Amino acid sequence: MKTIKTQPSLLSKIQNDFIGLDTVYTLADGSKTPRVYLDSTASTLMMGKAYDLVEKFLDHYANSHSLLHFSAKISTTQYQWAHDRVLSFLGADPEIYTCFFTGSGTTAGINRLARVFRDYQPDKDVVLVSVMEHHSNDLPHRKHSGKVIHVKLDNHESGQPGCLSLTDLELNLKKYHGRVNYVAITGISNVTGIINPIHDIAELAHKYDTNILIDGAQTAAHMPVKMSGHSNSDRNIDAFVFSGHKTYVPGAPGVVVCRKDILLAIEPEEVGGGMVENVFIDHYEIKNYFPDREEAGTPNIPGAIALATAIEIMDRIGMDVIYKEEEELVNTAMLRMLENPDVIIYGETDVCKCTRAGSISFNIKDMHHGLTAAILNDYFNIAVRNECFCAHPYVKELILDDMLEAVSDLTDEEIESNYKLLAGMVRASFGLYNKMNNVESLINALNEISKRKKEFSNKYHVDKTGNYVHNTFKMEDENSFSITDILDKTLII
Ligand SMILES: Cc1ncc(COP(=O)(O)O)c(C=O)c1O
């Protein structure tokens, strides 16, 4: 793959070219403003250039399993390029690793790898994960791989946890030595944005003859990754999974990069067309080359090509440039939020002890997370996520002290049954397109909400499903979007 010359000056051009940056909604006070999108940890907006190029590619679209016509040749080469592009993006040596695309995001990739690792070393029945994992990097291992142990996090004087504890990891690696099949850890938390030292973790895992799988759902878009080529090869990563829809391409598939020798040692988890050399009535012969061997069925070709385009563009800007730019944004947002004594930020906030990327989760004191998120949307046009972000054990750990204080008069059963309603946070998350003016909007909104808590609270009620709903303002009246309405208006014969 040809080496890319980085052009940091591309950043500002690309930053302004995302689809949906100028989407306007009408707010509860009747004003119309552009949306401030602070929900990139859930899904990012679409990079304009990747969208344009995939649209151009569609002129040539064909099935990559067809062989001889012009379009099939173009599709096949571009689809192959997408794989090579991912390997290069993640610094994974193509001699050692392969890349394949999977169904629905990171979740599909991790489920797949959990089964792969189980079959690769069936006599090893323990998987080590951390307490900060998204459910998608916890439940697949519980279901497919055996006994899951949750490694603790570092505790800081602030009372808030930081990264994975290397001490507790090593204790568990020793305790279960000979039984640990692999360590599965997130590169960056989707709740706090805290960055784990993945290469130190890999080194420890390998020291105890264990493989390492990185959940890269939040990592790929935010920081440079180098899976292989470390002078100490124990620091290499065995497998890495991420999601196209969190890497600026909604509609892109999930991505798995894994050591080929692991995949070659077992029969692929998924079988069907495309991955077999020959099929007879009583047996079949599987291809021994990649990615075909791991990609049964017709893949999401446009999605993969759009994703490869987006990451090529990010590589052209330089992932270290992107990381620095976003680090400044997140750190500034966090410092400004901390100036408001009414805002509680979860996870260690001292950036000298713990670095962050992408996300900040918080609450406004004495205000339900659902109410804060609803007000941010309805009055400030700021899109954030709330609740537990598919990381229940982690959120519970982060929030436990505040929660117990708030419910000191409830019984244990009442706390347990109300847990879903009581526990939760608001998450502001950032992408390539967010700038300091978005941070400013968030800070101003939070300051305003904490000043006018009562006034805002009186405008809402809780509906039967437990959601905060405005007493008079209805989204459907003001901001509707319906494909069928558009079809009704435009498809007139
Ligand atoms: C850290 C982490 N892992 C896994 C996932 C699951 O990703 P997907 O929804 O693309 O399957 C997410 C999604 O938010 C995540 O943040």
The ligand as an SDF file (V2000), in Angstrom:
LIG
                    3D

 16 16  0  0  0  0  0  0  0  0999 V2000
  -17.0070    0.8040   23.3000 C   0  0  0  0  0  0  0  0  0  0  0  0
  -18.1190    0.2380   22.4600 C   0  0  0  0  0  0  0  0  0  0  0  0
  -18.1090   -1.0530   22.1350 N   0  0  0  0  0  0  0  0  0  0  0  0
  -19.0550   -1.6100   21.3650 C   0  0  0  0  0  0  0  0  0  0  0  0
  -20.1060   -0.8710   20.8870 C   0  0  0  0  0  0  0  0  0  0  0  0
  -21.1350   -1.5140   20.0160 C   0  0  0  0  0  0  0  0  0  0  0  0
  -21.0080   -0.9900   18.7330 O   0  0  0  0  0  0  0  0  0  0  0  0
  -22.1020   -1.2720   17.5990 P   0  0  0  0  0  0  0  0  0  0  0  0
  -23.3510   -0.6260   18.0620 O   0  0  0  0  0  0  0  0  0  0  0  0
  -21.5120   -0.6240   16.3930 O   0  0  0  0  0  0  0  0  0  0  0  0
  -22.2260   -2.7230   17.4600 O   0  0  0  0  0  0  0  0  0  0  0  0
  -20.1870    0.4910   21.2140 C   0  0  0  0  0  0  0  0  0  0  0  0
  -21.3350    1.2950   20.7710 C   0  0  0  0  0  0  0  0  0  0  0  0
  -21.6350    2.3280   21.3080 O   0  0  0  0  0  0  0  0  0  0  0  0
  -19.1590    1.0650   22.0020 C   0  0  0  0  0  0  0  0  0  0  0  0
  -19.1700    2.3550   22.3050 O   0  0  0  0  0  0  0  0  0  0  0  0
  1  2  1  0
  2  3  1  0
  2 15  2  0
  3  4  2  0
  4  5  1  0
  5  6  1  0
  5 12  2  0
  6  7  1  0
  7  8  1  0
  8  9  2  0
  8 10  1  0
  8 11  1  0
 12 13  1  0
 12 15  1  0
 13 14  2  0
 15 16  1  0
M  END
$$$$
